[in-house]
Amino acid sequence: MTMYDVILKKREGAALSKDEIEYFVNGYTEDAIPDYQASALLMAIFFRGLSRDETFMLTEAMMRSGDVADLSSAPGVKVDKHSTGGVGDKTTLIVAPLAAACGVTVAKMSGRGLGFTGGTVDKMEAIPGMRTSLEKDEFTALVNRAKISVIGQTGHIAPADKKLYALRDVTATVDNLSLIASSVMSKKLASGSDAFVLDVKCGDGAFMRTVREAEELGRLLVDIGAANGKKTIALVTNMNQPLGKSVGNALEIAEVIETLKCEGPEDITKLSLTLAGYMILAGGAAESWDEGYEKASRALRSGAGLDKLRELIKGQGGDPAVTDDSTLLPSAAFSVAVRADADGYTDRIAARDIGLASQRAGAGRETKNDVIDLSAGVVLRKKVGDAVKAGETLAVVYGNDKSKLDEAAEITKAAFFTESAPREQEPLIHAVIMG
C-alpha cells in the first residue's frame, strides 16, 4: 500500500478501507506521510466525500492515534461541550462554569481558531498567566477539586487530529461534514468524558451554511457518540450574525465576564443558559432541560458561575483579578470606527466577513504558524434590527498593525447591510437532536 494509491482511490470516488484509513492516519501522525500528500487526500475527500462507514472508521483511527483519557477517578458524570465554530462564539467559558456551579463535572478539551472562526484556547491565553496545557494527572486533579478544567488538545490526545486540524485550516478543506465530524468526535471520545453537548452552528458565519446541512452534521455527531456508548445532544443554532458583540480573543474574554455578571448581550446569555441546561441534564443534575435551565439561571444570577470561572482561571495559573479589572487583558494600540452612511435599520451583518475582518486585524491565523494578536478584533455597536443614523458607529476594529486595521475596517463596513425597515428576527435555536 502506498499513499499515492490511497489518494488516487479517493480521487476516483471509491470508498477507502479500514486498513487504508488507518495507514493514512498513522503514517501522517508519525511523520511518514508529508504534508503535500496529506493535503492531496484531504482535498480528494473534500470533493468526493466519505461514506458514513468511512467517517466512523476515520473517527476511530484518529481517536486511537494517541491516548484515550481515563477520567473514572473524577466524580460523577463527566460532560463536555463543543461548538463546531462560529464568529463571536465564546459560550464555552460561560457555559462550563455555569454547569460546574450546578454540580456537573466538566472536563473539556478545546481547540484553537480555525479559518474565520475563533478558538477557545486562543481566547483563554488572553488571560495573564493562563495555562492551557496540563499534564494528565494535573488535569484530573483539577477536575476532581474544582469540577472544571478547560485545556487545549494535548499532543497525547488524538494527535492525528491535531496535525490535520492545522493542515485543514490552511488548505481550504475545513467545511466538509465528515472531516468536521471525525475531528470533533475523535477528540471528544479520546478526552474521556461520559456525555457531550454539541453546538452545531449554521448560517453565514458557520461551516454549515444551511439548517439542513447543520442538522445532517448534528445527527452524524450524535450517532457517532451513541455508537460509542456516550450520551450525546446536539443543538443546531443560528450563526447568521456574530454571537454577542465582541469578536477577538481578549475582547471576547471581557464579554464572557460581562455575561457572567448578568451584563452580557441577550443572544449570548440566552444560548449559554440553554446549553448549560442541557449539560446539567446530561450530567444527571436535573431531570429535565427546564430544570437544568432554571438551575443555570440561578447560578448566573447568584454569581456562582462567575465564582467558578475565577476558580478555573486560578486553577490553571491565570490571574482571576481579570474578572474585576478588564484592563489586565491585552489591549490594542489602535482602533478604527466604522460608521454608517445612511439612516435605516441593520438588516444583515455578514458574520463570515466579520470573522475575516477580525482575522485580518490579527486575531486569527492565515497560516498554521502565524502568531495571533490577542488584543485584535471587532466590537459591534449595532446588531440586526437596530436603528441606525448616518454617521453612527456600526463597529470598532482593534489591533496593533495599522495597515491591517484599515483593511479590516473596510471588510467590516462591507459586512453591514441597511434597509429602511427592521427585519423579523431569526430564531436563535433551530433544532435539538438527541441520541
HULINQUI-V368705 format. One record per helix or strand of 3 or more residues. SS is the DSSP state (2 for helix, 1 for strand). FROM is the first residue (numbers start at 0). TO is the last residue. If there is no record, write none. Layout:
ss/from/to
SS/FROM/TO
SS/FROM/TO
This chain:
ss/from/to
2/2/10
2/17/28
2/34/47
2/51/62
1/77/82
2/91/100
1/104/109
2/119/123
2/135/145
1/147/151
2/158/168
2/176/189
1/194/201
2/210/226
1/230/237
2/248/259
2/265/281
2/288/301
2/303/314
2/319/322
2/325/327
1/333/338
1/343/348
2/350/362
1/376/379
1/392/398
2/401/414
1/415/418
1/428/433
